[in-house]
């Protein structure tokens, strides 16, 4: 695949690439990530994309580990946002 994971997510979620960093968009991004075939992108692309999104260096050995990490972070963001509404 020629596009990067961040390009794919932004396009499929109808967001700007920079908006993938916003925790307020977690509910929009989560279904796309959950349906995403982990092997659609290499471990290197997952690592680079998640490093961009979370603004820290991340390195994953497999796409599956990266996908689970991202899903956990998105769910945590949802839980955090719910607590802020109280």
N, C-alpha and C positions, 0 to 999 in steps of 0.2 A: 504494500500500500504506500502510495506516495505522500499522502497527507500525514501530518503528525496527529498524535492523540488530542492535543489541545485544539487543533483545527477541527477535528471530528466532533469533539464535545461541544465546542462553541456553535458549530453549524447545527448539530442535532438538537441542541437546547435553545437555539435562537438567541444566543448571547454573544457579546463581544468576548474575545479571548481574555481580556483583563477582568471581565466580570466572573470568570471561573474562580477567581481568588476570593470572592465575597461569600462569607458564610451565609448571608441572607439568601443566596441562590442554591443552597444545598438541596432544598426540596425539589427544585427544577432539575438539578443535575443527577440526583440519586437514581431515578428510574432508568435513565440512559446508561449510567455506569453498571447498574445491576444487570441490564440486558446485554451489555457489551461482551462480545466473545473475547476473553482475555488474550488469546493468541492472535487477535487481529493486529496487535502492536507488539513489538519486541520488548524485552525487559529493559533494554536501553532507552527506548522511547517512553515507556511508562516512567522510568526513573527521571528522565529529562523533563517530561511533562509535569510530573508531580513535584519535582524540584522547583519548577517555575510557579506552579499554583501555590505551594506552601512557602515559597521564598526561603528555602533552605536546601542544602545538598542532601539528596536521597539517592540510595542505590539499592535496587532490588535484584535478587538472583533470578526470579522468574516473574512472568506477567501475572500469574495467579496470586503470588504474595503481594504484589503491588496493588492489584484490584481489591483484595481484601483490606489492605491498609486504607485505601481511598474510601471504600464503603464505610469502614469503621469511623473515619474522620467525618464523613458526611453525616452519619447518624449522630455522632457526638455533637456536631453543629446544630442539628435539629433539636436535640435534647436541651442544649444550652439556650437556644432561641426560645423554646417553650418555657424555660424557667424565667427568662427575662420578661415574659408577658405577665407574670403574676404581680 
